[in-house]
Amino acid sequence: MKRFTTCLLAAIATLSLVTSSCKKGDDGVQPANNSSTPAFVGKNLIMTSFQVDPAIDLDGDGKLDTDLTVFLRACDKDNTIVFEKNGTLSGSNGQLSCSDDESDPSAIKPSHWTYNEQTKIIHITKDSDATDMSDWKVMEASANGLKVELSVNEPGQSYKTIMTWKAL
C-alpha cells in the first residue's frame, strides 16, 4: 500500500505538470472516423473532481479516501487545460502560482494528444519523453466538460481514477 501511495502521489504531481503544459504546435488531430471534432476540443477545462476506486488511505489518517482533489494544492486547482485542434495540449497555471521562480511561473512541458473515436481513448505524450504517456478513457464529453477514467495497476491491486473537467 505504501508503494501505491507513493506512486499515486507521483501521479498527482505528474497530473499537475500535465495540466500546466502549454505549447502550440502544428500537428493535426483527426478523429478516427474523420467526421467531426470531439466535443472537448478547444474548451478551456478546469478539474472539478479527481476520484479513486477502490478507496485508499492516502494520507495515513486511518480513513479511506476516494476524493483526491483535496490533496491538490490550491495553486494546482486553478490550472486549466485545452486540447487544441492541432493536437497540442495547452493550458494555464491560473491566478495562483506553484513556482518558486516568479520570473517563470509555469514549467512548460509540451505535450501532444490524439483521440480514437472508436475506443474513446485520449492518448497524451509528453514531447520531451516519448515514453511518458497516458491514456484517458472518455466517459462523457460535451461542450460543458469532460469526464475521463485512468487505470493504475500495482502488484496485487488495480485502481481506477476518474477526473471530471468543467469547461469555463
MDAnalysis code that builds the backbone (N, CA, C; Angstrom):
import MDAnalysis as mda
import numpy as np

u = mda.Universe.empty(504, n_residues=168, atom_resindex=np.repeat(np.arange(168), 3), trajectory=True)
u.add_TopologyAttr("name", ["N", "CA", "C"] * 168)
u.add_TopologyAttr("resid", np.arange(1, 169))
u.add_TopologyAttr("resname", ["MET", "LYS", "ARG", "PHE", "THR", "THR", "CYS", "LEU", "LEU", "ALA", "ALA", "ILE", "ALA", "THR", "LEU", "SER", "LEU", "VAL", "THR", "SER", "SER", "CYS", "LYS", "LYS", "GLY", "ASP", "ASP", "GLY", "VAL", "GLN", "PRO", "ALA", "ASN", "ASN", "SER", "SER", "THR", "PRO", "ALA", "PHE", "VAL", "GLY", "LYS", "ASN", "LEU", "ILE", "MET", "THR", "SER", "PHE", "GLN", "VAL", "ASP", "PRO", "ALA", "ILE", "ASP", "LEU", "ASP", "GLY", "ASP", "GLY", "LYS", "LEU", "ASP", "THR", "ASP", "LEU", "THR", "VAL", "PHE", "LEU", "ARG", "ALA", "CYS", "ASP", "LYS", "ASP", "ASN", "THR", "ILE", "VAL", "PHE", "GLU", "LYS", "ASN", "GLY", "THR", "LEU", "SER", "GLY", "SER", "ASN", "GLY", "GLN", "LEU", "SER", "CYS", "SER", "ASP", "ASP", "GLU", "SER", "ASP", "PRO", "SER", "ALA", "ILE", "LYS", "PRO", "SER", "HIS", "TRP", "THR", "TYR", "ASN", "GLU", "GLN", "THR", "LYS", "ILE", "ILE", "HIS", "ILE", "THR", "LYS", "ASP", "SER", "ASP", "ALA", "THR", "ASP", "MET", "SER", "ASP", "TRP", "LYS", "VAL", "MET", "GLU", "ALA", "SER", "ALA", "ASN", "GLY", "LEU", "LYS", "VAL", "GLU", "LEU", "SER", "VAL", "ASN", "GLU", "PRO", "GLY", "GLN", "SER", "TYR", "LYS", "THR", "ILE", "MET", "THR", "TRP", "LYS", "ALA", "LEU"])
u.atoms.positions = np.array([
    [0.823, -1.193, 0.000],
    [0.000, 0.000, 0.000],
    [0.865, 1.254, 0.000],
    [1.976, 1.232, 0.764],
    [2.845, 2.402, 0.807],
    [3.413, 2.708, -0.578],
    [3.766, 1.650, -1.343],
    [4.295, 1.855, -2.688],
    [3.237, 2.516, -3.567],
    [1.975, 2.055, -3.437],
    [0.917, 2.651, -4.241],
    [0.727, 4.113, -3.869],
    [0.747, 4.408, -2.571],
    [0.576, 5.790, -2.134],
    [1.647, 6.678, -2.747],
    [2.879, 6.219, -2.743],
    [3.968, 6.982, -3.346],
    [3.734, 7.152, -4.838],
    [3.345, 6.061, -5.503],
    [3.085, 6.139, -6.947],
    [1.918, 7.069, -7.241],
    [0.874, 6.994, -6.418],
    [-0.287, 7.846, -6.647],
    [0.065, 9.312, -6.431],
    [0.842, 9.600, -5.406],
    [1.274, 10.981, -5.203],
    [2.112, 11.453, -6.387],
    [2.947, 10.570, -6.918],
    [3.726, 10.919, -8.112],
    [2.796, 11.158, -9.293],
    [1.745, 10.347, -9.396],
    [0.778, 10.535, -10.491],
    [0.062, 11.872, -10.353],
    [-0.284, 12.245, -9.125],
    [-0.933, 13.538, -8.904],
    [0.023, 14.665, -9.284],
    [1.288, 14.529, -8.896],
    [2.271, 15.553, -9.259],
    [2.419, 15.631, -10.773],
    [2.452, 14.465, -11.429],
    [2.550, 14.443, -12.886],
    [1.332, 15.092, -13.503],
    [0.160, 14.790, -12.956],
    [-1.065, 15.403, -13.456],
    [-0.973, 16.916, -13.354],
    [-0.433, 17.399, -12.257],
    [-0.273, 18.842, -12.092],
    [0.636, 19.412, -13.165],
    [1.702, 18.691, -13.501],
    [2.603, 19.155, -14.552],
    [1.933, 19.098, -15.913],
    [1.176, 18.039, -16.172],
    [0.479, 17.926, -17.456],
    [-0.526, 19.050, -17.604],
    [-1.224, 19.372, -16.522],
    [-2.225, 20.419, -16.627],
    [-1.612, 21.797, -16.773],
    [-0.317, 21.919, -16.532],
    [0.316, 23.214, -16.766],
    [1.071, 23.241, -18.087],
    [0.925, 22.192, -18.871],
    [1.600, 22.143, -20.173],
    [0.988, 23.147, -21.118],
    [1.835, 23.852, -21.839],
    [1.285, 24.737, -22.852],
    [2.337, 25.134, -23.868],
    [2.172, 24.613, -25.049],
    [2.996, 24.995, -26.179],
    [2.218, 24.638, -27.431],
    [2.177, 25.551, -28.370],
    [1.440, 25.303, -29.596],
    [2.324, 24.598, -30.604],
    [1.700, 23.789, -31.430],
    [2.375, 23.080, -32.498],
    [1.485, 23.097, -33.721],
    [1.864, 22.353, -34.750],
    [1.039, 22.366, -35.935],
    [0.697, 20.965, -36.423],
    [0.748, 19.972, -35.540],
    [0.313, 18.639, -35.918],
    [-1.204, 18.593, -35.883],
    [-1.813, 18.036, -36.906],
    [-3.264, 17.951, -36.957],
    [-3.779, 16.758, -36.183],
    [-4.932, 16.908, -35.591],
    [-5.595, 15.812, -34.917],
    [-6.789, 15.430, -35.753],
    [-6.886, 14.171, -36.079],
    [-8.013, 13.679, -36.848],
    [-8.746, 12.653, -36.000],
    [-10.019, 12.888, -35.680],
    [-10.775, 11.832, -35.020],
    [-10.720, 10.584, -35.906],
    [-10.824, 9.417, -35.287],
    [-10.648, 8.169, -36.024],
    [-11.572, 8.057, -37.228],
    [-12.781, 8.611, -37.150],
    [-13.705, 8.495, -38.273],
    [-13.688, 9.725, -39.173],
    [-12.818, 10.688, -38.878],
    [-12.663, 11.907, -39.678],
    [-13.970, 12.663, -39.895],
    [-14.977, 12.427, -39.057],
    [-16.270, 13.058, -39.299],
    [-16.459, 14.360, -38.543],
    [-15.888, 14.460, -37.358],
    [-16.107, 15.669, -36.578],
    [-15.025, 15.828, -35.527],
    [-15.005, 16.999, -34.948],
    [-14.073, 17.281, -33.868],
    [-14.736, 16.859, -32.559],
    [-14.015, 16.159, -31.679],
    [-14.594, 15.770, -30.395],
    [-15.068, 16.997, -29.604],
    [-16.104, 16.818, -28.802],
    [-16.731, 17.919, -28.069],
    [-15.776, 18.636, -27.122],
    [-14.759, 17.945, -26.609],
    [-13.852, 18.550, -25.630],
    [-12.765, 19.412, -26.268],
    [-12.597, 19.348, -27.566],
    [-11.524, 20.074, -28.250],
    [-11.794, 21.576, -28.238],
    [-10.757, 22.336, -27.880],
    [-10.854, 23.787, -27.882],
    [-11.499, 24.378, -26.644],
    [-11.910, 23.559, -25.711],
    [-12.546, 24.036, -24.474],
    [-11.481, 24.263, -23.406],
    [-11.625, 25.350, -22.671],
    [-10.755, 25.636, -21.536],
    [-11.321, 24.853, -20.355],
    [-10.620, 23.803, -19.916],
    [-11.138, 22.870, -18.918],
    [-10.407, 23.006, -17.589],
    [-11.179, 23.008, -16.503],
    [-10.617, 23.036, -15.152],
    [-11.109, 21.794, -14.411],
    [-10.203, 21.147, -13.671],
    [-10.583, 19.934, -12.955],
    [-11.487, 20.265, -11.773],
    [-12.603, 19.557, -11.689],
    [-13.526, 19.752, -10.576],
    [-13.584, 18.537, -9.659],
    [-13.088, 17.396, -10.132],
    [-13.136, 16.185, -9.325],
    [-12.032, 15.227, -9.759],
    [-11.421, 14.554, -8.769],
    [-10.399, 13.536, -9.023],
    [-10.653, 12.418, -8.016],
    [-11.268, 11.326, -8.459],
    [-11.714, 10.239, -7.592],
    [-10.887, 8.979, -7.827],
    [-10.768, 8.131, -6.800],
    [-10.093, 6.842, -6.929],
    [-11.026, 5.739, -6.416],
    [-10.979, 4.580, -7.090],
    [-11.779, 3.429, -6.699],
    [-10.941, 2.175, -6.913],
    [-10.743, 1.322, -5.910],
    [-11.308, 1.445, -4.578],
    [-10.597, 2.523, -3.763],
    [-11.260, 2.945, -2.710],
    [-10.720, 3.983, -1.834],
    [-9.428, 3.499, -1.178],
    [-8.546, 4.450, -0.877],
    [-7.276, 4.157, -0.213],
    [-7.049, 5.186, 0.895],
    [-6.224, 4.830, 1.848],
    [-5.847, 5.775, 2.900],
    [-4.591, 6.505, 2.433],
    [-4.785, 7.530, 1.641],
    [-3.669, 8.223, 1.011],
    [-2.835, 9.027, 2.006],
    [-3.481, 9.613, 2.999],
    [-2.758, 10.478, 3.932],
    [-2.406, 9.796, 5.255],
    [-2.698, 8.502, 5.372],
    [-2.304, 7.759, 6.564],
    [-3.070, 8.106, 7.820],
    [-4.285, 8.662, 7.681],
    [-5.061, 9.035, 8.862],
    [-6.023, 7.941, 9.315],
    [-5.962, 6.765, 8.684],
    [-6.836, 5.662, 9.059],
    [-8.190, 5.680, 8.371],
    [-8.462, 6.712, 7.586],
    [-9.732, 6.817, 6.864],
    [-9.466, 6.627, 5.374],
    [-10.344, 5.878, 4.721],
    [-10.193, 5.658, 3.288],
    [-10.581, 6.915, 2.522],
    [-9.787, 7.239, 1.524],
    [-10.016, 8.434, 0.710],
    [-10.449, 8.024, -0.693],
    [-11.497, 8.666, -1.196],
    [-11.899, 8.483, -2.590],
    [-11.682, 9.766, -3.372],
    [-11.784, 10.907, -2.699],
    [-11.643, 12.207, -3.358],
    [-10.206, 12.690, -3.242],
    [-9.472, 12.588, -4.347],
    [-8.070, 13.010, -4.349],
    [-7.918, 14.505, -4.596],
    [-8.992, 15.164, -4.971],
    [-8.952, 16.605, -5.225],
    [-8.469, 17.357, -3.988],
    [-8.836, 16.873, -2.811],
    [-8.459, 17.556, -1.569],
    [-6.954, 17.518, -1.319],
    [-6.229, 16.625, -2.005],
    [-4.784, 16.532, -1.828],
    [-4.014, 17.437, -2.784],
    [-4.713, 18.071, -3.713],
    [-4.060, 19.004, -4.632],
    [-3.877, 20.351, -3.948],
    [-2.788, 21.021, -4.266],
    [-2.544, 22.360, -3.731],
    [-3.505, 23.348, -4.390],
    [-3.804, 24.436, -3.715],
    [-4.696, 25.461, -4.275],
    [-4.167, 25.966, -5.611],
    [-2.839, 26.076, -5.727],
    [-2.246, 26.572, -6.974],
    [-2.386, 25.566, -8.115],
    [-2.664, 24.306, -7.815],
    [-2.923, 23.309, -8.857],
    [-4.398, 23.286, -9.245],
    [-5.258, 23.613, -8.300],
    [-6.699, 23.524, -8.540],
    [-7.220, 24.572, -9.513],
    [-6.463, 25.639, -9.748],
    [-6.940, 26.658, -10.698],
    [-6.298, 26.515, -12.077],
    [-5.529, 25.445, -12.283],
    [-4.917, 25.188, -13.588],
    [-5.973, 24.739, -14.588],
    [-5.757, 25.074, -15.841],
    [-6.669, 24.644, -16.897],
    [-5.883, 23.956, -18.007],
    [-6.594, 23.143, -18.780],
    [-6.005, 22.515, -19.960],
    [-6.918, 22.764, -21.149],
    [-6.316, 22.736, -22.335],
    [-7.067, 22.851, -23.583],
    [-6.497, 21.823, -24.556],
    [-7.356, 20.951, -25.054],
    [-6.974, 20.036, -26.121],
    [-7.148, 20.803, -27.420],
    [-6.030, 21.304, -27.952],
    [-6.081, 22.123, -29.161],
    [-6.386, 21.249, -30.378],
    [-7.058, 21.844, -31.349],
    [-7.432, 21.117, -32.559],
    [-6.211, 20.605, -33.323],
    [-5.076, 21.282, -33.167],
    [-3.862, 20.874, -33.886],
    [-3.098, 19.745, -33.190],
    [-3.631, 19.229, -32.081],
    [-3.000, 18.096, -31.406],
    [-2.091, 18.440, -30.259],
    [-1.979, 19.712, -29.916],
    [-1.173, 20.079, -28.751],
    [-2.076, 20.184, -27.530],
    [-1.478, 19.995, -26.391],
    [-2.164, 20.178, -25.123],
    [-1.635, 21.477, -24.545],
    [-2.501, 22.462, -24.428],
    [-2.077, 23.746, -23.880],
    [-2.830, 23.981, -22.581],
    [-2.545, 25.095, -21.944],
    [-3.236, 25.373, -20.701],
    [-2.707, 26.604, -20.010],
    [-3.207, 26.798, -18.808],
    [-2.832, 27.947, -17.997],
    [-2.624, 27.489, -16.564],
    [-1.689, 28.136, -15.876],
    [-1.471, 27.849, -14.465],
    [-2.439, 28.592, -13.562],
    [-3.317, 29.396, -14.122],
    [-4.289, 30.112, -13.314],
    [-3.677, 31.279, -12.565],
    [-4.450, 31.831, -11.656],
    [-4.029, 33.007, -10.887],
    [-2.965, 32.675, -9.841],
    [-3.023, 31.471, -9.292],
    [-2.100, 31.084, -8.223],
    [-0.913, 30.334, -8.804],
    [0.287, 30.774, -8.484],
    [1.498, 30.140, -8.996],
    [2.042, 29.143, -7.981],
    [2.419, 27.974, -8.466],
    [3.053, 26.962, -7.613],
    [4.570, 27.049, -7.685],
    [5.088, 27.922, -8.536],
    [6.516, 28.003, -8.781],
    [7.205, 28.915, -7.775],
    [8.414, 28.524, -7.386],
    [9.236, 29.386, -6.542],
    [9.910, 30.460, -7.384],
    [9.999, 30.218, -8.689],
    [10.645, 31.149, -9.612],
    [9.571, 32.023, -10.249],
    [9.307, 33.175, -9.662],
    [8.235, 34.046, -10.143],
    [8.513, 34.632, -11.524],
    [9.787, 34.611, -11.966],
    [10.073, 35.108, -13.309],
    [9.594, 34.117, -14.369],
    [9.415, 32.858, -13.983],
    [8.907, 31.828, -14.889],
    [7.931, 30.949, -14.118],
    [6.683, 31.434, -13.925],
    [5.740, 30.724, -13.075],
    [5.247, 29.405, -13.644],
    [5.471, 29.141, -14.916],
    [4.986, 27.879, -15.467],
    [6.144, 27.045, -15.985],
    [6.171, 25.808, -15.566],
    [7.158, 24.876, -16.096],
    [6.559, 24.288, -17.369],
    [7.009, 24.771, -18.503],
    [6.446, 24.346, -19.776],
    [6.842, 22.899, -20.048],
    [5.867, 22.065, -20.199],
    [6.066, 20.658, -20.528],
    [5.226, 20.353, -21.759],
    [5.737, 20.672, -22.945],
    [4.947, 20.483, -24.165],
    [4.471, 19.038, -24.317],
    [3.212, 18.893, -24.679],
    [2.605, 17.583, -24.875],
    [1.724, 17.598, -26.105],
    [1.524, 16.418, -26.659],
    [0.618, 16.238, -27.788],
    [-0.401, 15.158, -27.442],
    [-1.517, 15.188, -28.120],
    [-2.564, 14.216, -27.868],
    [-3.181, 13.746, -29.182],
    [-3.761, 12.554, -29.116],
    [-4.558, 12.013, -30.211],
    [-5.816, 11.419, -29.595],
    [-6.833, 11.261, -30.414],
    [-8.095, 10.707, -29.923],
    [-8.590, 9.640, -30.879],
    [-8.973, 8.502, -30.325],
    [-9.539, 7.415, -31.107],
    [-11.033, 7.365, -30.816],
    [-11.828, 7.733, -31.787],
    [-13.284, 7.792, -31.625],
    [-13.878, 6.419, -31.294],
    [-13.364, 5.355, -31.910],
    [-13.918, 4.020, -31.662],
    [-13.680, 3.549, -30.226],
    [-12.468, 3.748, -29.714],
    [-12.153, 3.279, -28.364],
    [-12.427, 4.339, -27.304],
    [-12.664, 5.567, -27.730],
    [-12.884, 6.707, -26.822],
    [-11.666, 6.960, -25.936],
    [-10.472, 6.783, -26.495],
    [-9.228, 6.973, -25.745],
    [-8.511, 8.233, -26.215],
    [-8.161, 9.100, -25.240],
    [-7.269, 10.230, -25.494],
    [-5.876, 9.745, -25.099],
    [-4.948, 9.770, -26.034],
    [-3.572, 9.338, -25.781],
    [-2.706, 10.595, -25.703],
    [-2.062, 10.813, -24.556],
    [-1.242, 12.005, -24.323],
    [0.222, 11.584, -24.226],
    [1.078, 12.278, -24.973],
    [2.517, 12.008, -24.962],
    [3.262, 13.296, -24.667],
    [4.150, 13.238, -23.676],
    [4.997, 14.385, -23.356],
    [6.075, 14.489, -24.424],
    [6.218, 15.663, -25.019],
    [7.144, 15.846, -26.136],
    [8.590, 15.523, -25.794],
    [9.044, 15.871, -24.598],
    [10.449, 15.676, -24.249],
    [10.773, 14.234, -23.865],
    [9.746, 13.388, -23.712],
    [9.964, 11.994, -23.332],
    [8.845, 11.143, -23.917],
    [9.105, 10.540, -25.060],
    [8.084, 9.753, -25.755],
    [7.611, 8.553, -24.942],
    [8.357, 8.186, -23.886],
    [7.913, 7.078, -23.039],
    [6.969, 7.553, -21.938],
    [6.816, 8.868, -21.779],
    [5.924, 9.444, -20.770],
    [4.560, 9.655, -21.417],
    [3.713, 8.635, -21.304],
    [2.415, 8.656, -21.965],
    [1.314, 8.317, -20.971],
    [0.107, 8.752, -21.295],
    [-1.056, 8.326, -20.530],
    [-2.241, 8.198, -21.472],
    [-3.131, 7.283, -21.128],
    [-4.352, 7.066, -21.893],
    [-5.543, 7.381, -21.008],
    [-6.379, 8.290, -21.480],
    [-7.578, 8.689, -20.763],
    [-8.780, 8.131, -21.500],
    [-9.582, 7.297, -20.845],
    [-10.807, 6.746, -21.421],
    [-11.922, 7.766, -21.202],
    [-12.493, 8.263, -22.297],
    [-13.550, 9.270, -22.206],
    [-14.854, 8.598, -21.787],
    [-15.396, 9.021, -20.657],
    [-16.673, 8.521, -20.164],
    [-17.810, 9.430, -20.621],
    [-17.545, 10.739, -20.592],
    [-18.521, 11.736, -21.021],
    [-17.763, 12.895, -21.650],
    [-18.328, 13.454, -22.706],
    [-17.732, 14.631, -23.341],
    [-18.853, 15.470, -23.921],
    [-18.814, 16.754, -23.602],
    [-19.805, 17.682, -24.140],
    [-19.182, 19.066, -24.172],
    [-19.949, 20.031, -24.632],
    [-19.477, 21.412, -24.630],
    [-19.291, 21.911, -23.201],
    [-19.894, 21.233, -22.226],
    [-19.808, 21.644, -20.826],
    [-18.636, 21.036, -20.071],
    [-18.024, 19.992, -20.625],
    [-16.914, 19.398, -19.907],
    [-16.526, 18.022, -20.392],
    [-15.676, 17.377, -19.601],
    [-15.080, 16.098, -19.959],
    [-14.916, 15.269, -18.688],
    [-15.267, 13.991, -18.780],
    [-15.067, 13.061, -17.671],
    [-14.275, 11.884, -18.222],
    [-13.122, 11.594, -17.593],
    [-12.231, 10.546, -18.089],
    [-11.842, 9.582, -16.980],
    [-11.476, 8.379, -17.398],
    [-11.038, 7.338, -16.476],
    [-9.615, 6.934, -16.820],
    [-8.802, 6.768, -15.794],
    [-7.432, 6.275, -15.957],
    [-7.281, 5.047, -15.081],
    [-6.555, 4.062, -15.560],
    [-6.301, 2.858, -14.776],
    [-4.884, 2.897, -14.230],
    [-4.740, 2.494, -12.966],
    [-3.436, 2.392, -12.315],
    [-3.306, 0.951, -11.847],
    [-2.273, 0.269, -12.297],
    [-2.066, -1.125, -11.916],
    [-0.814, -1.245, -11.066],
    [-0.994, -1.759, -9.866],
    [0.097, -2.024, -8.941],
    [0.105, -3.521, -8.654],
    [1.226, -4.084, -8.242],
    [1.243, -5.514, -7.914],
    [0.151, -5.856, -6.895],
    [-0.740, -6.740, -7.290],
    [-1.798, -7.179, -6.391],
    [-3.007, -6.273, -6.310],
    [-2.990, -5.134, -6.971],
    [-4.130, -4.216, -6.867],
    [-4.228, -3.339, -8.106],
    [-5.443, -3.168, -8.574],
    [-5.712, -2.234, -9.666],
    [-6.635, -1.152, -9.141],
    [-6.402, 0.056, -9.597],
    [-7.207, 1.190, -9.188],
    [-7.729, 1.896, -10.426],
    [-8.846, 2.549, -10.249],
    [-9.421, 3.354, -11.314],
    [-9.510, 4.781, -10.786],
    [-9.018, 5.733, -11.550],
    [-9.182, 7.133, -11.178],
    [-10.099, 7.782, -12.203],
    [-10.936, 8.663, -11.730],
    [-11.868, 9.374, -12.599],
    [-11.679, 10.864, -12.376],
    [-11.376, 11.567, -13.465],
    [-11.220, 13.024, -13.414],
    [-12.386, 13.663, -14.153],
    [-12.946, 14.681, -13.539],
    [-14.013, 15.448, -14.169],
    [-13.494, 16.857, -14.405],
    [-13.654, 17.326, -15.635],
    [-13.184, 18.641, -16.058],
    [-14.384, 19.459, -16.505],
    [-14.476, 20.687, -16.044],
    [-15.573, 21.586, -16.406],
    [-15.065, 22.632, -17.392],
    [-15.859, 22.888, -18.432],
    [-15.499, 23.928, -19.396],
    [-15.792, 25.289, -18.785],
    [-14.842, 26.203, -18.912],
    [-15.021, 27.564, -18.388],
    [-15.605, 28.461, -19.450],
])
